[in-house]
Amino acid sequence: VSLWKLVCAIPLDVHKAFLYLSCKRSLEMISFILMVNKQGQTRLSSYYEWISMAERTALESEIIRKCLSRSELQCSFLEYRGYKVIYRRYASLFFIIGTKPDIVGEENSENELGMLELIHALVETMDRWAGSICELDIMYQLEQVHFLLDEMIMNGYVVDTNKNNILKPLDLMERESHKAEGMFR
């Protein structure tokens, strides 16, 4: 008996339940990513869900205040206004990720350690791209940092964490810009 015949023999209700359960885990998405210095100034913000500017400002200031006030001995996860906030400090920068379940009323079951690993992969990729990443790199090359971030995360979902795949388009853009500069000299 083929597998297809077995699957077709299962009632439709069971199919819907299986599809719901198999997709349920993937319903979490990243709502925002912030890069903040030790003084609490936002150096980069990327939002993957619509939030009004007034709400963004209030949310950012409150989350940044909470993250900066925590000691290094406290864990790097906190819950705030329905968001699960995961952060990590590298040198003078805080990398903050906020997640929220797509379905209202659902529990946010996002894997905090997975998000910490994503932050680490982001920092390692940025280090490979800019040498040792610092606040000035982010400030003066903001467009490239956003492009790098977009190569990793699209529409709130992680697309790729392979450093070589992420940096390839950036290298191509850099090479082409050098070619264009050489043509006009």
C-alpha positions, -999 to +999 in steps of 0.1 A: +000+000+000+015+033-010+019+061+015-004+084-006-033+059-003-028+059+034-027+097+036-058+100+015-076+075+037-072+097+068-102+119+074-099+156+066-102+167+102-070+148+111-052+164+082-062+198+094-051+190+130-017+176+117-011+207+096-020+230+125+004+211+148+032+210+123+029+247+115+022+258+150+059+260+160+068+282+130+042+308+138+066+329+160+083+357+142+108+384+151+090+417+157+120+439+159+158+441+162+176+469+179+213+478+182+219+502+211+250+516+227+257+517+265+242+552+267+209+540+254+211+555+220+196+534+192+221+529+164+199+506+143+163+495+145+145+472+122+108+464+126+090+435+110+055+444+121+037+477+119+039+498+150+032+535+150+061+559+156+048+570+190+045+533+201+080+525+187+096+554+206+079+544+238+086+507+233+122+513+224+129+536+254+113+513+279+129+481+266+163+498+263+160+511+299+151+476+312+180+459+293+206+485+303+195+484+340+200+446+343+233+433+357+254+408+338+244+381+364+208+383+353+195+363+324+192+378+290+155+372+285+126+393+297+089+396+289+075+430+282+040+440+269+035+407+252+070+406+236+097+382+246+128+403+246+162+386+241+193+407+243+231+403+244+259+428+250+290+428+228+316+454+238+297+487+239+267+475+219+235+458+230+217+436+204+181+433+212+155+410+196+118+411+203+094+383+194+057+380+196+034+351+184+015+357+152-018+346+166-032+368+193-038+350+226-012+323+219+017+318+242+050+330+229+071+298+228+100+312+209+133+295+217+154+321+236+186+302+231+180+301+194+175+338+194+208+343+213+225+321+187+210+343+160+224+374+177+258+357+179+257+347+142+248+383+133+277+397+153+301+371+139+289+380+103+293+417+110+328+410+124+338+392+093+324+420+071+339+450+090+369+435+109+359+440+145+324+456+144+319+487+165+294+515+169+310+537+143+308+509+116+271+508+122+266+545+122+287+553+091+277+522+070+241+519+081+228+510+046+252+480+044+243+469+079+206+470+070+214+450+038+233+424+059+205+421+083+180+417+054+201+389+040+197+371+074+161+380+083+133+386+059+098+397+069+105+387+106+117+351+098+153+339+097+162+331+062+200+323+063+227+322+089+256+311+067+282+338+068+295+332+033+260+333+018+252+365+036+284+383+027+285+373-009+260+400-021+278+426+000+312+417-016+296+419-050+282+453-043+316+465-030+334+452-061+310+468-084+312+502-066+350+501-070+346+493-107+323+523-111+347+546-092+375+535-115+355+543-146+350+580-137+386+588-128 
